[in-house]
Amino acid sequence: MAKTEVILTHNIVGLGAESDHVKVAAGYARNYLIPHGFAIPLTGANKRRIESLRQRRAEREAHEFNTMSELARSLEKMTLTISVKTGDDGKMFGSITSGSIADELKHQFDISLDKRKIHLEKPIKTLGDHEVAMKLHSEVNTTLKVVVKSTTPPPAPAVEAKPAEAPKTEKSGARPKGK
């Protein structure tokens, strides 16, 4: 199979990052990468463009790192409160997943975060306080405090009441009038 060399202009998962020089199948480059603008052919003129692509990539990565570092500092100070339905015994219906945490962050704090950056070993299935690990960037990790509360009010304590005396009624064989 024929291989051709291209310079990537965008990050391609499983292939490489922007400004990387890679060898790919000729058909893949000709039919997909180059027409969609994800790569440019390796020529003398394009080799000179590599430096500008690397500079653009470095600037973008530095900006992403700074943004995620600021977000991590603010998330560490926050407490996310999630209200869930529970049964009479206090057990949750369902569970809290990384997707529901991302939705609540958007709803409560207007923070858009991809659910794949929220790492839960397993979904949260209990009420109370929980620490959730987040990997915002390859070098930025933080934790978020999540408080899970019940929307169902706790049941009133059972108080033993004396049975009330039933009102005395007349027991006669006659029916009331009108019925």
DRENSE-763162 format. One record per residue: residue in one letter; x, y, z of N, C-alpha, C, O in turn. Coordinates in Angstrom, 2 decimals. Layout:
BEGIN
ATOM code     nxx     nyy     nzz    caxx    cayy    cazz     cxx     cyy     czz     oxx     oyy     ozz
ATOM    A       X       Y       Z       X       Y       Z       X       Y       Z       X       Y       Z
...
***
This chain:
BEGIN
ATOM code     nxx     nyy     nzz    caxx    cayy    cazz     cxx     cyy     czz     oxx     oyy     ozz
ATOM    M    0.85   -1.17    0.00    0.00    0.00    0.00    0.89    1.23    0.00    1.86    1.29    0.75
ATOM    A    0.57    2.19   -0.83    1.39    3.39   -0.96    1.18    4.32    0.23    0.05    4.51    0.69
ATOM    K    2.27    4.90    0.71    2.23    5.85    1.82    2.63    7.21    1.29    3.42    7.34    0.35
ATOM    T    2.07    8.23    1.91    2.43    9.59    1.56    2.64   10.38    2.85    2.07   10.05    3.89
ATOM    E    3.45   11.41    2.77    3.73   12.23    3.95    2.93   13.51    3.89    2.85   14.17    2.85
ATOM    V    2.32   13.85    5.03    1.52   15.07    5.12    1.86   15.79    6.42    2.45   15.21    7.34
ATOM    I    1.49   17.06    6.47    1.62   17.87    7.69    0.21   18.13    8.19   -0.62   18.67    7.46
ATOM    L   -0.07   17.75    9.43   -1.41   17.93    9.99   -1.63   19.40   10.37   -0.76   20.04   10.94
ATOM    T   -2.81   19.90   10.04   -3.17   21.28   10.40   -4.14   21.32   11.57   -4.44   22.39   12.09
ATOM    H   -4.65   20.16   11.99   -5.56   20.03   13.12   -5.17   18.79   13.91   -4.45   17.93   13.42
ATOM    N   -5.65   18.71   15.14   -5.44   17.50   15.94   -6.33   16.40   15.40   -7.53   16.61   15.23
ATOM    I   -5.76   15.25   15.14   -6.51   14.08   14.69   -6.27   12.98   15.71   -5.13   12.56   15.92
ATOM    V   -7.34   12.52   16.35   -7.21   11.50   17.38   -6.65   10.22   16.76   -7.16    9.74   15.74
ATOM    G   -5.62    9.68   17.37   -5.02    8.45   16.90   -3.98    8.64   15.81   -3.31    7.69   15.42
ATOM    L   -3.84    9.88   15.32   -2.88   10.12   14.24   -1.79   11.09   14.68   -0.60   10.80   14.54
ATOM    G   -2.19   12.24   15.21   -1.20   13.21   15.65   -1.84   14.55   15.94   -3.05   14.73   15.81
ATOM    A   -1.00   15.48   16.34   -1.45   16.82   16.70   -1.09   17.80   15.59   -0.40   17.46   14.63
ATOM    E   -1.58   18.99   15.74   -1.32   20.05   14.77    0.19   20.22   14.59    0.93   20.19   15.57
ATOM    S    0.63   20.41   13.37    2.01   20.62   12.92    2.86   19.35   12.95    4.07   19.42   12.73
ATOM    D    2.25   18.20   13.20    3.00   16.95   13.15    3.18   16.50   11.70    2.30   16.68   10.86
ATOM    H    4.32   15.91   11.45    4.66   15.38   10.13    4.46   13.88   10.20    5.19   13.19   10.91
ATOM    V    3.45   13.35    9.46    3.09   11.93    9.58    3.03   11.27    8.21    2.87   11.92    7.18
ATOM    K    3.18    9.94    8.23    3.01    9.12    7.03    1.67    8.43    7.12    1.38    7.77    8.12
ATOM    V    0.85    8.58    6.07   -0.47    7.93    6.04   -0.67    7.30    4.68    0.10    7.54    3.75
ATOM    A   -1.70    6.49    4.57   -2.03    5.87    3.29   -2.37    6.98    2.29   -2.99    7.98    2.65
ATOM    A   -1.98    6.78    1.05   -2.18    7.81    0.02   -3.67    8.13   -0.15   -4.03    9.29   -0.29
ATOM    G   -4.52    7.11   -0.15   -5.95    7.33   -0.33   -6.56    8.09    0.83   -7.44    8.93    0.61
ATOM    Y   -6.12    7.83    2.04   -6.62    8.53    3.23   -6.27   10.01    3.15   -7.09   10.87    3.45
ATOM    A   -5.04   10.29    2.74   -4.62   11.69    2.60   -5.37   12.37    1.46   -5.88   13.48    1.62
ATOM    R   -5.44   11.71    0.31   -6.03   12.29   -0.89   -7.55   12.47   -0.76   -8.09   13.46   -1.23
ATOM    N   -8.22   11.50   -0.13   -9.69   11.52   -0.11  -10.29   12.13    1.16  -11.45   12.55    1.15
ATOM    Y   -9.53   12.17    2.25  -10.13   12.66    3.49   -9.37   13.83    4.10   -9.93   14.92    4.27
ATOM    L   -8.09   13.62    4.44   -7.35   14.63    5.19   -7.20   15.95    4.43   -7.50   17.02    4.97
ATOM    I   -6.74   15.89    3.21   -6.48   17.11    2.45   -7.78   17.82    2.05   -7.85   19.04    2.23
ATOM    P   -8.81   17.15    1.52  -10.04   17.86    1.15  -10.76   18.51    2.34  -11.40   19.55    2.18
ATOM    H  -10.67   17.90    3.53  -11.33   18.46    4.71  -10.47   19.51    5.41  -10.91   20.10    6.40
ATOM    G   -9.27   19.75    4.92   -8.40   20.76    5.50   -7.70   20.32    6.77   -7.20   21.16    7.52
ATOM    F   -7.64   19.01    7.02   -6.99   18.51    8.22   -5.48   18.34    8.00   -4.73   18.18    8.97
ATOM    A   -5.03   18.37    6.76   -3.61   18.18    6.46   -3.27   18.88    5.15   -4.14   19.20    4.34
ATOM    I   -1.97   19.11    4.99   -1.46   19.66    3.73   -0.35   18.73    3.27    0.34   18.14    4.10
ATOM    P   -0.14   18.61    1.94    0.92   17.73    1.45    2.29   18.26    1.86    2.48   19.46    2.03
ATOM    L    3.23   17.36    2.00    4.59   17.74    2.39    5.34   18.20    1.14    5.72   17.39    0.29
ATOM    T    5.55   19.50    1.04    6.33   20.08   -0.06    7.34   21.05    0.54    7.32   21.29    1.75
ATOM    G    8.20   21.58   -0.26    9.21   22.53    0.22    8.58   23.77    0.84    9.00   24.24    1.90
ATOM    A    7.55   24.30    0.17    6.89   25.51    0.68    6.14   25.19    1.98    6.14   25.99    2.92
ATOM    N    5.51   24.03    2.03    4.75   23.67    3.23    5.66   23.35    4.42    5.25   23.49    5.57
ATOM    K    6.89   22.90    4.14    7.83   22.66    5.23    8.13   23.96    5.97    8.32   23.96    7.19
ATOM    R    8.15   25.07    5.23    8.39   26.37    5.86    7.19   26.79    6.71    7.34   27.57    7.65
ATOM    R    5.98   26.29    6.37    4.77   26.62    7.15    4.72   25.89    8.48    3.97   26.28    9.38
ATOM    I    5.52   24.84    8.61    5.48   24.04    9.84    5.77   24.91   11.06    5.14   24.75   12.11
ATOM    E    6.72   25.82   10.92    7.09   26.65   12.07    5.94   27.52   12.54    5.72   27.67   13.74
ATOM    S    5.20   28.10   11.62    4.05   28.92   12.02    2.95   28.06   12.65    2.27   28.50   13.58
ATOM    L    2.78   26.84   12.14    1.80   25.93   12.73    2.22   25.53   14.15    1.37   25.45   15.04
ATOM    R    3.51   25.28   14.36    3.99   24.92   15.69    3.82   26.08   16.68    3.47   25.87   17.84
ATOM    Q    4.06   27.30   16.19    3.89   28.46   17.06    2.42   28.64   17.43    2.10   28.92   18.59
ATOM    R    1.52   28.46   16.47    0.08   28.57   16.73   -0.37   27.49   17.73   -1.18   27.75   18.61
ATOM    R    0.17   26.30   17.57   -0.16   25.19   18.47    0.33   25.49   19.89   -0.40   25.24   20.85
ATOM    A    1.54   26.01   20.03    2.09   26.33   21.35    1.27   27.42   22.03    1.02   27.34   23.23
ATOM    E    0.85   28.42   21.28    0.02   29.49   21.85   -1.33   28.94   22.31   -1.80   29.29   23.39
ATOM    R   -1.94   28.09   21.50   -3.24   27.52   21.86   -3.13   26.64   23.10   -3.98   26.71   23.99
ATOM    E   -2.08   25.81   23.17   -1.90   24.94   24.33   -1.62   25.73   25.60   -2.09   25.36   26.67
ATOM    A   -0.87   26.83   25.49   -0.60   27.68   26.65   -1.89   28.34   27.13   -2.14   28.43   28.33
ATOM    H   -2.71   28.79   26.19   -3.99   29.41   26.55   -4.91   28.40   27.22   -5.55   28.71   28.23
ATOM    E   -4.98   27.18   26.68   -5.81   26.13   27.29   -5.32   25.79   28.69   -6.13   25.62   29.60
ATOM    F   -4.02   25.71   28.87   -3.46   25.40   30.19   -3.82   26.49   31.20   -4.24   26.18   32.31
ATOM    N   -3.66   27.76   30.81   -3.98   28.86   31.71   -5.47   28.89   32.05   -5.83   29.11   33.21
ATOM    T   -6.32   28.66   31.06   -7.77   28.66   31.28   -8.17   27.54   32.23   -8.95   27.75   33.15
ATOM    M   -7.63   26.35   32.01   -7.98   25.20   32.86   -7.40   25.35   34.26   -8.00   24.87   35.22
ATOM    S   -6.25   25.99   34.40   -5.68   26.22   35.73   -6.58   27.15   36.54   -6.82   26.91   37.72
ATOM    E   -7.07   28.22   35.89   -7.98   29.15   36.57   -9.28   28.43   36.95   -9.79   28.61   38.05
ATOM    L   -9.80   27.63   36.04  -11.03   26.89   36.30  -10.83   25.92   37.47  -11.71   25.76   38.31
ATOM    A   -9.67   25.27   37.52   -9.39   24.33   38.61   -9.37   25.04   39.96   -9.89   24.52   40.94
ATOM    R   -8.76   26.23   40.00   -8.73   26.98   41.26  -10.13   27.36   41.71  -10.44   27.31   42.90
ATOM    S  -10.99   27.75   40.78  -12.35   28.14   41.15  -13.20   26.92   41.52  -14.04   27.01   42.41
ATOM    L  -13.00   25.79   40.85  -13.78   24.59   41.15  -13.45   24.03   42.53  -14.32   23.47   43.19
ATOM    E  -12.20   24.18   42.97  -11.81   23.68   44.28  -12.57   24.40   45.39  -12.81   23.83   46.46
ATOM    K  -12.94   25.65   45.16  -13.64   26.45   46.17  -15.15   26.22   46.14  -15.84   26.59   47.09
ATOM    M  -15.67   25.65   45.08  -17.11   25.50   44.90  -17.63   24.23   45.57  -16.92   23.26   45.78
ATOM    T  -18.93   24.30   45.89  -19.65   23.12   46.36  -20.89   22.99   45.49  -21.74   23.88   45.46
ATOM    L  -20.98   21.89   44.78  -22.11   21.63   43.89  -23.16   20.85   44.66  -22.88   19.79   45.22
ATOM    T  -24.38   21.37   44.69  -25.47   20.70   45.39  -26.42   20.11   44.37  -26.93   20.81   43.49
ATOM    I  -26.66   18.82   44.49  -27.56   18.11   43.58  -28.71   17.54   44.41  -28.48   16.83   45.39
ATOM    S  -29.93   17.86   44.01  -31.11   17.33   44.69  -31.66   16.16   43.90  -31.81   16.23   42.68
ATOM    V  -31.95   15.08   44.62  -32.46   13.87   43.97  -33.68   13.37   44.72  -33.89   13.70   45.89
ATOM    K  -34.48   12.59   44.03  -35.64   11.97   44.65  -35.18   10.74   45.42  -34.32    9.98   44.97
ATOM    T  -35.79   10.56   46.57  -35.47    9.38   47.37  -36.76    8.74   47.85  -37.82    9.36   47.87
ATOM    G  -36.64    7.51   48.24  -37.78    6.80   48.81  -37.95    7.16   50.27  -37.19    7.96   50.81
ATOM    D  -38.95    6.57   50.92  -39.21    6.84   52.32  -38.04    6.42   53.21  -37.83    7.00   54.28
ATOM    D  -37.30    5.42   52.77  -36.18    4.95   53.58  -34.89    5.73   53.32  -33.86    5.42   53.91
ATOM    G  -34.93    6.75   52.45  -33.76    7.58   52.17  -32.88    7.07   51.05  -31.82    7.63   50.82
ATOM    K  -33.28    6.02   50.36  -32.51    5.48   49.24  -32.81    6.27   47.98  -33.96    6.64   47.72
ATOM    M  -31.77    6.52   47.20  -31.92    7.28   45.96  -32.57    6.45   44.87  -32.38    5.24   44.79
ATOM    F  -33.34    7.14   44.03  -33.83    6.53   42.80  -32.79    6.88   41.73  -32.62    8.05   41.41
ATOM    G  -32.12    5.90   41.19  -31.10    6.17   40.19  -29.76    6.50   40.82  -29.50    6.13   41.96
ATOM    S  -28.90    7.22   40.06  -27.58    7.56   40.55  -27.11    8.85   39.91  -27.72    9.34   38.96
ATOM    I  -26.02    9.40   40.43  -25.41   10.61   39.91  -24.22   10.18   39.05  -23.32    9.50   39.53
ATOM    T  -24.22   10.57   37.78  -23.14   10.22   36.86  -22.34   11.46   36.50  -22.70   12.57   36.90
ATOM    S  -21.28   11.28   35.76  -20.47   12.42   35.35  -21.27   13.35   34.44  -21.05   14.56   34.45
ATOM    G  -22.18   12.80   33.66  -23.03   13.63   32.81  -23.97   14.51   33.61  -24.17   15.68   33.27
ATOM    S  -24.54   13.97   34.68  -25.45   14.78   35.50  -24.67   15.84   36.28  -25.20   16.92   36.53
ATOM    I  -23.43   15.56   36.66  -22.60   16.56   37.33  -22.27   17.69   36.35  -22.32   18.86   36.72
ATOM    A  -21.94   17.35   35.10  -21.65   18.37   34.09  -22.88   19.22   33.82  -22.76   20.44   33.67
ATOM    D  -24.06   18.62   33.77  -25.30   19.37   33.56  -25.57   20.33   34.71  -25.96   21.48   34.49
ATOM    E  -25.36   19.88   35.94  -25.59   20.73   37.11  -24.57   21.87   37.18  -24.91   22.97   37.60
ATOM    L  -23.32   21.62   36.77  -22.33   22.70   36.72  -22.78   23.78   35.74  -22.63   24.97   36.01
ATOM    K  -23.31   23.36   34.61  -23.81   24.31   33.61  -25.01   25.08   34.16  -25.12   26.29   33.97
ATOM    H  -25.91   24.36   34.83  -27.14   24.97   35.33  -26.88   25.91   36.52  -27.40   27.02   36.55
ATOM    Q  -26.08   25.47   37.49  -25.88   26.26   38.71  -24.82   27.34   38.58  -25.00   28.45   39.09
ATOM    F  -23.70   27.04   37.91  -22.58   27.97   37.88  -22.25   28.47   36.48  -21.32   29.26   36.32
ATOM    D  -22.99   28.04   35.47  -22.75   28.42   34.07  -21.32   28.05   33.63  -20.65   28.83   32.95
ATOM    I  -20.89   26.86   34.02  -19.58   26.34   33.62  -19.81   25.18   32.67  -20.34   24.15   33.07
ATOM    S  -19.41   25.34   31.42  -19.53   24.27   30.43  -18.29   23.40   30.52  -17.17   23.86   30.29
ATOM    L  -18.50   22.13   30.86  -17.40   21.20   31.02  -17.80   19.87   30.41  -18.91   19.40   30.61
ATOM    D  -16.88   19.28   29.68  -17.14   17.99   29.05  -17.20   16.91   30.12  -16.37   16.87   31.03
ATOM    K  -18.20   16.04   30.02  -18.38   15.00   31.04  -17.20   14.03   31.10  -17.01   13.36   32.12
ATOM    R  -16.41   13.94   30.03  -15.26   13.03   30.03  -14.13   13.55   30.92  -13.20   12.80   31.23
ATOM    K  -14.19   14.82   31.31  -13.17   15.38   32.20  -13.49   15.11   33.67  -12.66   15.36   34.54
ATOM    I  -14.70   14.60   33.94  -15.12   14.29   35.30  -14.93   12.79   35.50  -15.53   11.98   34.79
ATOM    H  -14.09   12.41   36.46  -13.75   11.01   36.65  -14.41   10.45   37.91  -14.03   10.81   39.03
ATOM    L  -15.38    9.59   37.72  -16.02    8.88   38.82  -15.65    7.41   38.69  -15.75    6.84   37.60
ATOM    E  -15.22    6.80   39.79  -14.92    5.36   39.73  -16.20    4.59   39.44  -16.21    3.65   38.64
ATOM    K  -17.26    5.00   40.10  -18.58    4.42   39.88  -19.60    5.52   40.18  -19.27    6.45   40.91
ATOM    P  -20.80    5.43   39.65  -21.79    6.47   39.90  -22.11    6.61   41.38  -22.05    5.64   42.14
ATOM    I  -22.44    7.83   41.79  -22.77    8.11   43.18  -24.19    7.62   43.44  -25.13    8.00   42.74
ATOM    K  -24.35    6.78   44.47  -25.65    6.21   44.77  -26.10    6.47   46.20  -27.07    5.87   46.67
ATOM    T  -25.39    7.36   46.91  -25.74    7.65   48.29  -25.85    9.15   48.51  -25.24    9.94   47.80
ATOM    L  -26.63    9.53   49.50  -26.76   10.92   49.88  -25.53   11.34   50.67  -24.83   10.49   51.22
ATOM    G  -25.26   12.65   50.72  -24.15   13.14   51.53  -23.11   13.87   50.70  -23.36   14.24   49.56
ATOM    D  -21.93   14.07   51.29  -20.83   14.77   50.66  -19.92   13.79   49.93  -19.63   12.70   50.43
ATOM    H  -19.48   14.19   48.74  -18.60   13.35   47.93  -17.54   14.24   47.29  -17.80   15.39   46.94
ATOM    E  -16.34   13.70   47.13  -15.25   14.36   46.42  -15.15   13.73   45.03  -15.02   12.52   44.91
ATOM    V  -15.21   14.56   44.00  -15.17   14.07   42.63  -13.88   14.57   41.97  -13.61   15.77   41.97
ATOM    A  -13.10   13.66   41.41  -11.85   14.01   40.74  -12.15   14.51   39.33  -13.02   13.99   38.63
ATOM    M  -11.39   15.53   38.92  -11.54   16.09   37.58  -10.16   16.23   36.95   -9.21   16.69   37.58
ATOM    K  -10.07   15.82   35.70   -8.84   15.98   34.93   -9.16   16.95   33.80   -9.64   16.56   32.74
ATOM    L   -8.87   18.22   34.05   -9.25   19.27   33.12   -8.29   19.39   31.94   -8.69   19.77   30.84
ATOM    H   -7.04   19.07   32.16   -5.99   19.18   31.15   -4.99   18.08   31.47   -5.06   17.49   32.55
ATOM    S   -4.08   17.80   30.58   -3.12   16.73   30.84   -2.27   17.02   32.08   -1.76   16.09   32.70
ATOM    E   -2.12   18.29   32.45   -1.31   18.65   33.60   -2.13   19.29   34.73   -1.56   19.67   35.75
ATOM    V   -3.45   19.41   34.57   -4.28   20.08   35.57   -5.33   19.12   36.10   -6.23   18.68   35.37
ATOM    N   -5.21   18.79   37.39   -6.17   17.94   38.08   -6.74   18.71   39.26   -6.04   19.52   39.87
ATOM    T   -8.00   18.46   39.59   -8.62   19.12   40.73   -9.73   18.23   41.28  -10.04   17.18   40.71
ATOM    T  -10.31   18.65   42.39  -11.45   17.93   42.95  -12.59   18.92   43.15  -12.38   20.11   43.35
ATOM    L  -13.79   18.39   43.08  -15.01   19.19   43.27  -15.81   18.54   44.38  -15.99   17.32   44.40
ATOM    K  -16.29   19.36   45.30  -17.12   18.83   46.38  -18.56   18.80   45.89  -19.10   19.82   45.47
ATOM    V  -19.17   17.63   45.94  -20.56   17.44   45.50  -21.38   17.02   46.71  -21.05   16.05   47.40
ATOM    V  -22.45   17.76   46.97  -23.36   17.43   48.06  -24.65   16.92   47.44  -25.29   17.62   46.66
ATOM    V  -25.03   15.70   47.78  -26.25   15.09   47.26  -27.31   15.17   48.36  -27.13   14.62   49.45
ATOM    K  -28.41   15.87   48.06  -29.50   16.04   49.02  -30.77   15.44   48.47  -30.92   15.25   47.26
ATOM    S  -31.68   15.14   49.37  -32.96   14.54   49.01  -34.01   15.64   48.84  -34.06   16.58   49.63
ATOM    T  -34.84   15.52   47.81  -35.96   16.45   47.64  -37.18   15.96   48.42  -38.11   16.73   48.68
ATOM    T  -37.17   14.70   48.80  -38.27   14.13   49.56  -38.07   14.48   51.03  -36.99   14.21   51.58
ATOM    P  -39.08   15.07   51.70  -38.90   15.38   53.12  -38.79   14.09   53.93  -39.41   13.09   53.60
ATOM    P  -37.99   14.13   55.00  -37.84   12.91   55.80  -39.17   12.57   56.46  -39.95   13.46   56.80
ATOM    P  -39.43   11.29   56.64  -40.70   10.90   57.24  -40.78   11.38   58.69  -39.77   11.42   59.40
ATOM    A  -41.99   11.76   59.11  -42.19   12.22   60.48  -41.97   11.05   61.43  -42.31    9.91   61.10
ATOM    P  -41.40   11.31   62.60  -41.18   10.20   63.52  -42.51    9.59   63.94  -43.48   10.31   64.20
ATOM    A  -42.54    8.29   64.01  -43.78    7.59   64.34  -44.05    7.76   65.83  -43.27    7.33   66.67
ATOM    V  -45.18    8.40   66.14  -45.59    8.60   67.51  -46.80    7.72   67.75  -47.77    7.76   66.99
ATOM    E  -46.73    6.93   68.81  -47.84    6.04   69.09  -48.98    6.85   69.68  -48.85    7.40   70.77
ATOM    A  -50.07    6.91   68.98  -51.22    7.68   69.44  -52.26    6.72   70.02  -52.40    5.58   69.58
ATOM    K  -52.97    7.22   71.02  -54.05    6.40   71.59  -55.17    6.36   70.59  -55.48    7.37   69.96
ATOM    P  -55.80    5.20   70.44  -56.91    5.15   69.49  -58.05    6.03   70.01  -58.50    5.91   71.15
ATOM    A  -58.48    6.88   69.14  -59.57    7.79   69.52  -60.87    7.00   69.62  -61.11    6.05   68.88
ATOM    E  -61.68    7.43   70.57  -62.95    6.74   70.76  -63.86    7.08   69.60  -63.98    8.24   69.20
ATOM    A  -64.48    6.08   69.07  -65.40    6.29   67.96  -66.66    6.96   68.50  -67.13    6.60   69.58
ATOM    P  -67.20    7.91   67.77  -68.42    8.56   68.24  -69.55    7.54   68.29  -69.67    6.65   67.44
ATOM    K  -70.37    7.70   69.31  -71.48    6.77   69.49  -72.57    7.11   68.50  -72.98    8.27   68.36
ATOM    T  -73.02    6.10   67.83  -74.12    6.29   66.87  -75.29    5.44   67.31  -75.15    4.42   67.98
ATOM    E  -76.42    5.89   66.91  -77.62    5.13   67.25  -77.72    3.94   66.33  -77.61    4.06   65.11
ATOM    K  -77.93    2.84   66.91  -78.10    1.64   66.09  -79.57    1.28   66.15  -80.05    0.67   67.11
ATOM    S  -80.26    1.66   65.16  -81.66    1.28   65.08  -81.92    0.71   63.72  -81.17    0.94   62.78
ATOM    G  -82.94   -0.02   63.64  -83.28   -0.66   62.36  -83.88    0.32   61.39  -84.06   -0.02   60.22
ATOM    A  -84.20    1.52   61.83  -84.85    2.48   60.94  -83.81    3.21   60.14  -82.75    3.56   60.65
ATOM    R  -84.12    3.42   58.90  -83.24    4.17   58.03  -83.57    5.66   58.14  -84.72    6.04   58.37
ATOM    P  -82.55    6.47   57.97  -82.86    7.92   57.97  -83.73    8.25   56.78  -83.69    7.59   55.75
ATOM    K  -84.51    9.28   56.95  -85.43    9.69   55.89  -84.65   10.26   54.73  -83.59   10.86   54.90
ATOM    G  -85.19   10.06   53.56  -84.58   10.62   52.35  -83.58    9.71   51.70  -83.00   10.08   50.68
ATOM    K  -83.34    8.57   52.22  -82.36    7.69   51.57  -83.00    6.44   51.11  -82.33    5.57   50.54
***
